């Protein structure tokens, strides 16, 4: 789920090279790190469970794409992939 203030219809997005599939413990998610193209806006982070399509969006933004990726990997280290996969209600960080 994308943040409501991110108007995708009127803006192109720049995706970080850190975006992409991430697998661990037999589960795979799509890590999406993006911002408006051609800006220095903060980066946003959404993780999508590839088996269900369920997104997990961070409410906070990040100064760098590396900080966004580190927030994702810290969540995986702390809670495992179960945070992002399965039939649990959507989580906002």
Buried (B, 14 or more C-beta within 10 A) or exposed (E): EBEEEBEEEEBEEBBBEBBEEBEEEEBBBBBBBBBBEEEEBBBBBBBBBBEEEBBBBBEEBBEEBEBBBEBBEEBBEEEEBEBBBEEEEEBEE
